[in-house]
Amino acid sequence: MVEQTRRRPGGRSAEKREAMLRGGLAVFAREGYTRAGIDAIAREAGVSTRTIYNHYADKAELFAAVIVASATRVAEAQIAVLGRHLDGPEPDLTGLARAWATPDPEFADHFALVRQVRAEVLHVPPDAWEAWLEAGPRRVHAAIADRLTRLGERGVLRVDDPARAASHFVALVAGEVTGQTVHGALPMPVAAIHASADAGLAVFLRAYGVAGDR
């Protein structure tokens, strides 16, 4: 299970849980799963280790709760970005590509955690890995595929395989920036980010644009 129901109801308990999730995210993002310790997370969260163990059975359970909560927040933000650019009468693929390629400092700790998870994938609890994929990457991928399907139905794009088209879109518009910034860890000028996103989108449209637009 991702999280046991050990905590008692009440506002104070909810506040402590949020503090533990924030503290856990900060420490896991900084130290990775293997090196992170419950003592360090307790200090970061401003709670006792006993409080953590009252809520979570062990580090693996806390880690799963942290990464799922963080991935859920990021997924909701990314799906909102999709909606802002594609759900109106005039889809803005250029705006979406640039927004998708631009690292969001609000989620810097999350993507630091993602870097750590990928680096030590063989040491991360498999249940936590799977829960993260479901809460974040797979959910967002499905949302992109759904929006591309709608654009295909509207005649904006030619989409035969929405899931693969979604993978191509992300790789083309954001892959170069992701690689050069290491998921936002290193700076990159905004103009360079936009140029990379625009170039990736141009390739995407050559593959998926309707006749006459390619």
N, C-alpha and C positions, 0 to 999 in steps of 0.2 A: 504494500500500500504506500501511496505517496505520503500520506500524513495520517497519524492516528488521532482519534478524538479524545485526547487526554485532558485538554484544557477545560476549565470550568467556564460557563457562560458569564458574560458581564463585560462592561466597558473596559475595566482595568486589564482583564485578561486579553482582550482584543488589542489594546495598546501595547502590551508586552509582546504579543505575537508579532505585531507589525515591527516592533523594535528588533526582535530576533531575526525577522526576514531581512530587514535593512542591514543589520549587523552581519548576518550571514552572507548577504550578497557582497558587501564590501570586503570581507575577509576571503571568501572563496574567489572573488575576482582578483584579489591581490596575490594570494598564496596558492591557488589551485585546490583541488579536492584533497589530494594526498597530504599536502603540508599543512593545511588548515586544521586548527585545533579548536575544540569546544571552549577552552579557556579564553582564547583570543576572541572568539565570536561573542562570548558573554561580556567581555570587556568592551568590545565595539558596540554592543547593543545596550550596555548599561544595566544588565541583569545578572543574576547569579547563574552558575552552571546548573544548580539544582532546578532553577526555573526552566532552563532549556530542557532538562531531562523530564520535567513534569509535562512538557508539551510534545517532545519528540523522543523516540526510543534511543536513537543513536545519531551519529554524524550523518550516516547515509540517509536517514529519514529527513533530517533537517535540510540536507543538501537538495533532496528531491523537492521539498516544499519551496525552498528558495528559488531554484531554477524554474520551476513551474510558475510561481507567482511572477517572477521577472519576465519570463517569456510571454505570459499572458498579457502583461502591460504593453510590451513591445508589439505584440501581434495586434492588439486593439488599436494602437497608434498607427501602425502600418496599414491596417485595413481602412482606417479613417482617411489616410492619405489617398488610397485608391479611390475611395468614394468622392473626395473633393475634386479629383482630376478626371474621373471617368463617368460619374453618375449623372452629370448634367447633360443638357441637349447637345453641347459641343465638347466632345472628349478632348482633353489636353494631354496628349501623349508626351510632348516635349516637357511640359511641366512635371509630369509624373516621373519621367526618366531622370530629370535633374534632381527631383526630391528624393527619389529612391537611391540615387548614387551618393547623396550628401550625408555624411555621418551626423547623427543627432547627438549633441553633447549631453542631452538629458538622459540618454541610455548608455553612457560611456561605461559604467560599471557592468551593465549587462553584457556588452560585447567584449569587455575584458574577460568576463566569465566564460563566454563562448570560446575565446581563444584558449583559455585554460582547459576547458572541457575537450576541445579537439586535440590539444597537445597530449593529454593523458587519457585518451578515450579507453584504453585497455584497463585503466584503474578506476574509472567511474562506474558506480553501480548500474547494471544494465537497466533496471526498472526506472532509475532516474533519467537515463539517456532516452529511453522510449517515451517517458512522460514529457520530457522537454520537447522532443520532436512533435508530439501530438499537440501540445499547448501552443507551440510557436511556429517552427518552420513549416510543418505540414498544413497547419491551419491557414497560414498566410499564402502558401503555394496554392491551396484550393481556392482562396479568394481571388488571387490573380487569374487563375484558370477560368473562374466563373466570369470575371469582368471581360476577359478576352473572348469568351464564348458569346457574351452579349454584343460585343463589338462586331464579331463575325455575323451575328444575326441581323445587325443593323447595316451590314455591308461596308463597315469601316475597315475591317481586316478579313483575311482569308485564313480561317483557323480550322484545320482538320483534326488536330490532336491538341486540345487545350492544355493538358498537363505538360506536354513537351514544349509547347509554345511559351508557357509560363516560365519554365526553366530557361529557355533561350532568352526571354526578355530580361530576366534578372541577371543572367551571366553577361549579356551584351551591354546592358546599360550601367551595371554596377560592378561587374567583375574586376575591371581594371583598377577602379578606385579602391575597392576592397583589398585587392592585392597590394597596391602601393602604400595604402595607409594602414594595412594590417588591421582591418575592421575598425578604422577610426583612431588607432593608437598614434599614428604619425600624421602631421599636418600636411595639407595639400591645398593650394590656392583654389578659391571658389571658381575662378575662370577655368582652371584646368579640370576641375570636377565636371563643370558644365560641358566643356569641350569633349571630354571622354564620354559622358552620357549621350550627348548629341550624336557622336560618331557611332556609338553602339546602337542607338535607336535607328539610325539610317540603315545599318545592316539588318536590323530586325524587320524594318519595313520593306526592304528589298525581298525578304523571304516571305513575309506575311501580309504585305500590302495588297490591296485589290488591284486588278489590271488597270493600268493608267496612272497608278500612284507609285509604281515601282520603277 
